[in-house]
Amino acid sequence: MRGAEAVTAYLARHRVEELVDEAVNDAVLADSPQPIAHIARFLARAAGIELDEPVANGGGAPDRLAPLGERGGEERASRHEAHSELRLDELTADEARLAAVLINAGQQHIFAEWPPEQVDAGKKRAFFASVLALDRSYPGGLGAYLENGKKLLKAAQLGHNPLDGWVPSPPDAESGARLLPGSLEYDELERLGVEQLGSVAFVIPAGGMGERLGYSGVKFGLPAEMTTEASVLEVYAQYILAFQRLAARARPAKAPITIQLALMVSHQTRPGIEALLAANGHYGLAPEQLTLLQQEEVACFADSGGRLAMRDTYALETKPHGHGDVHFLLHTSGLAQRWLSQGLKWIVFFQDTNTLYLATLLATLGVSEKLGLDMNSVCVPRKARAGCAARGDAPSAAPRACRGEELGRHLM
């Protein structure tokens, strides 16, 4: 019994069973034709070991997706073969550079099914045009994207926590407030918030579709409630119009305000959102107070080893990058700078399916103004695994606000 306990403790201490399960799941998700080789490479990467030779499955042929490098003759031959198929002498400078980036990053599987150089030349050009767009849309280019992706995937495999050492705590009275609707303090904060309405703009990330909600259209088209069946986008527009009327009543001697609204869209959601706006007269909003910022897509990873997923022989699988792109787009589009030059002070970010939040907007603005905050985040009591926010402190760094998903390991 003592021996069995020692084995169990050893396996748990080194996460052996957990890593083996992850390796098997990774092979299944990738539908690997050589599962033993796939699992071996997964476990080697988790241990920080690079296999010098492709691992064969049961004596079969070596896996052609093994990373390229300069160590073995077979790898050099694979590199030469890939370059021969591409005929680098016939590629443009950008195409040759991108081909080298992909091959040097271990993505030679992309070219494995390409026919001889004269076949499908137009499709190959279209492939490189799409890759060039991906390269230009990511800070640092495609090479930086692949490098960052592999680092994050490896950290996830090893269970690294970027917040180790951080201590979460509720915000103190100098950096936050507990809002109690109906209290005198809440009423005063709302009054302060009304005074800020002339200095606010709204931004909503809306790059994703509603598949996970069982809805095939854009999430803005979902009904916000069943009494009127008003869509989410309609409710947001009505709130903005109501804020404009409220500001006009609160400051009758001043000119009416027009609150700006920016929507971050993707190539998937833009047609649906534009159709909603056009069919409903922009829900009463003036067209000039609406801005659509389109986020570009990024390549999808097929597995935890960082191989890029293919849609077909000449197309990478892509998806919207995530809500964080909204900050990048506000900067690169010049919209944030334009709003600043117009005297705007606050940008309110919120989700494309959270209509309840705006009920507390005025008080939130009041807290931000009263405490002189640069950034303010609002959360509500929710069930386990739901999002939340807290203050995090580390001995060697400034306080940082963290999302609940990041803090879960600390709060369990």
Secondary structure as UniProt FT lines:
FT   HELIX           2..13
FT   TURN            14..15
FT   HELIX           16..29
FT   TURN            30..31
FT   HELIX           35..46
FT   TURN            47..48
FT   TURN            58..59
FT   TURN            64..65
FT   HELIX           73..86
FT   HELIX           88..90
FT   HELIX           93..104
FT   TURN            105..106
FT   HELIX           108..111
FT   TURN            112..113
FT   TURN            117..120
FT   HELIX           121..137
FT   TURN            139..140
FT   HELIX           141..158
FT   TURN            162..165
FT   STRAND          167..169
FT   TURN            173..175
FT   TURN            181..182
FT   HELIX           184..195
FT   HELIX           197..199
FT   STRAND          200..205
FT   HELIX           211..213
FT   HELIX           219..221
FT   TURN            226..228
FT   HELIX           232..250
FT   TURN            252..253
FT   STRAND          260..265
FT   TURN            267..269
FT   HELIX           270..279
FT   HELIX           281..284
FT   HELIX           287..289
FT   STRAND          290..294
FT   STRAND          297..299
FT   TURN            304..305
FT   STRAND          310..312
FT   TURN            313..314
FT   STRAND          315..316
FT   STRAND          318..320
FT   TURN            323..324
FT   HELIX           325..332
FT   HELIX           335..341
FT   TURN            342..343
FT   STRAND          346..349
FT   TURN            352..353
FT   HELIX           355..360
FT   HELIX           361..371
FT   TURN            384..385
FT   STRAND          389..394
FT   TURN            395..396
FT   STRAND          397..403
FT   HELIX           404..411
//
